[in-house]
Amino acid sequence: MYTEKQLETEEGILRALATLEQDEGVRVECDYDGKKCYVFITKPSSSFVLSVYERSSDDTPGARVETSEFTTYEELSKAMRRLLRGKFRAFRY
C-alpha cells in the first residue's frame, strides 16, 4: 500500500533520508534556480539519486532540470541543505 508522510522540517527530511529503504523516497516541492520544482530522492542501491524537475502548470513534474548521484549520506545532506534554504513542502513515500 502506498502512503505518504509529510516532513515538516529540514531535520525531519535529513532523518528520513538517512534511513531511506530501496522502495522508499522523499519528494520535496521547492524553488530551485528561480523555478518552482519537484525534487525526488531515492536510494535504488547503495547510493542516493536526486532528481530535480520543473513543476508544470498543472502541478505535475515537467522537464528534468538535473539528476545527481551521491555515494554518501554526507554528500547528499550538503546538497539538500542548499535546496532547503527557502520555503518547501516535503513528503516521505
N, C-alpha and C positions, 0 to 999 in steps of 0.2 A: 504494500500500500504506500502511496506517495503522500508524504506530509511535509509541511514547511514550518519552521520555527523562526520568528523574527528575532534578529540580533540587534539589540538596542545601542550598543557602544562599540567603540573601536576595540577595546579589550575583549569584549564578547566575540567579536569576529576573529580576532587573533587566537583566542582559545579554541574556537570551533575549527580553525584551520590546523591547529596543532594536533588535533585528534581526528582529522578527516579520514574516513574509510574510502575504499575504492569505489563504492556505489553511492557516495555522497558528494555534495558540492555546496558551494556558497555563491549566492547571487547578490551583487551589490548594484544599486541604482545610484549613480553619482555623476558629477561633472568631470570630464576628462578632456584636457586640451581645449577648453571652452565649449565643449559639446555635451549634451545630455547623453549618457551612455549606460550600458549594462556591462558589468564585469562578472565573468563566470570563473570560478576557481575550482578545479578538480584535481584529483590525485590518482590518475589511471594506473600508475605503477609506483616506484619509489620516489619519483619526482612530482612536482606540482606544475600544473598548467594554468596560466592566467590568460584569458581571452577577453578583449575589450571590443564591444560592438556599439555602434551608434544606435540611439533609440529613435525609431522611426515615428512618423506622425500618428500611427495607431498604437503606440506604446509597445511595440514588439521589437526584438532585435533586428537591426538593419545591417548595414555594411560593417564588415570586420575592420577594426582600426589597428589592432595589434594583438599578437599572440606571443607569449614568453613562457619559457620553461625554467623552473628553478629546482636545483638539486637539493637544496636545504631549506628548512623552515626559516632560518635566519635571513636568507636572501629574499624569500617571499615576504617575510614580515617587513623588511625595509621598503619593498615596492608597495605594499599595501598601505603603509603609513603615509606615503606620498599621495596615494589615491584618496585617502580618507580625510584629507585636510578640510574639506568643506562639508556641506550637508550631504547625507546619504541615507538610504534605506537598505537594509541587508537581511537576507534570509538564508537559513541552512536548509537544505533539502536532501 
